[in-house]
Amino acid sequence: MWRSFKPDETYSVWSAVSHDGGFTFSKPLQVSQAPSPARQSIEYRGNNWDGDDLSSIAVDNDYVHIVWADGRAGFLGAWYARVPLTSY
């Protein structure tokens, strides 16, 4: 999973998976449904302002679980997505 930034510093979250141990990867899938606003326009709350300590990914037999920092709520908060492996 990764964040993709636009020139205006808004960003979206994407992911891809490998079904063969890392030799090839699926087509990238956009996880976030809307871009997060640029960080300078978000109210400051919490300790993760300068870094990206909140991004995380875990995979089980059926789903990819993704967590990231996003400011669509007007402050930097944690967002979660559960994506079926069959989507990749």
C-alpha positions in Angstrom: 0.0 0.0 0.0 1.1 3.5 -0.7 -0.1 7.1 -0.8 -0.1 8.9 -4.2 0.3 12.6 -4.0 -1.0 15.1 -6.6 0.8 18.5 -7.3 -1.7 20.2 -4.9 -0.5 17.8 -2.1 -3.9 16.0 -1.8 -3.4 12.3 -1.7 -5.1 8.9 -2.2 -4.3 5.5 -0.9 -3.6 2.6 -3.3 -2.6 -1.1 -2.9 -1.6 -4.1 -4.9 -1.0 -7.8 -4.0 1.1 -10.6 -5.2 -0.3 -14.1 -5.5 3.0 -15.7 -6.5 5.4 -14.7 -3.7 6.4 -11.3 -5.1 7.3 -12.2 -8.7 4.3 -10.3 -10.1 1.7 -7.9 -8.6 -1.9 -7.1 -9.4 -3.0 -4.0 -11.1 -3.1 -1.2 -8.5 -6.4 -0.6 -6.7 -7.4 2.7 -5.3 -8.4 2.1 -1.7 -9.5 5.6 -0.5 -12.8 6.7 -2.2 -11.9 10.4 -2.0 -8.6 12.3 -1.9 -7.3 13.6 1.5 -6.8 17.3 1.6 -3.2 18.7 1.8 -1.8 18.4 5.3 -1.4 22.2 5.9 -5.2 22.6 5.5 -6.0 20.0 8.2 -6.4 20.9 11.9 -3.4 19.6 13.9 -4.2 16.8 16.4 -2.0 14.0 17.5 1.6 13.0 17.1 1.8 11.7 13.5 1.8 15.0 11.8 5.2 14.9 10.2 5.6 11.2 9.4 3.5 8.4 8.2 3.5 6.2 11.3 -0.2 5.3 10.8 0.0 3.4 7.5 -0.4 -0.3 8.0 -1.5 -3.4 6.0 -2.3 -7.0 7.0 -3.5 -9.9 4.9 -5.6 -12.9 5.9 -7.0 -15.7 3.7 -9.9 -13.6 2.4 -9.1 -9.8 2.9 -6.4 -7.1 2.8 -6.8 -4.8 5.8 -5.4 -1.3 5.3 -5.1 1.6 7.8 -3.9 5.1 6.9 -3.9 8.7 8.1 -6.4 10.9 6.3 -7.8 14.4 6.8 -11.2 14.2 5.0 -12.9 14.7 8.4 -11.2 18.1 8.9 -8.5 16.7 11.2 -5.9 13.9 10.7 -7.6 10.7 11.7 -7.2 6.9 11.1 -9.1 5.3 8.2 -9.7 1.6 7.6 -10.5 -0.4 4.5 -11.1 -4.1 4.1 -10.6 -5.2 0.5 -11.5 -8.8 -0.6 -8.5 -10.6 -2.1 -10.7 -11.4 -5.1 -10.7 -7.7 -6.0 -7.1 -7.9 -7.0 
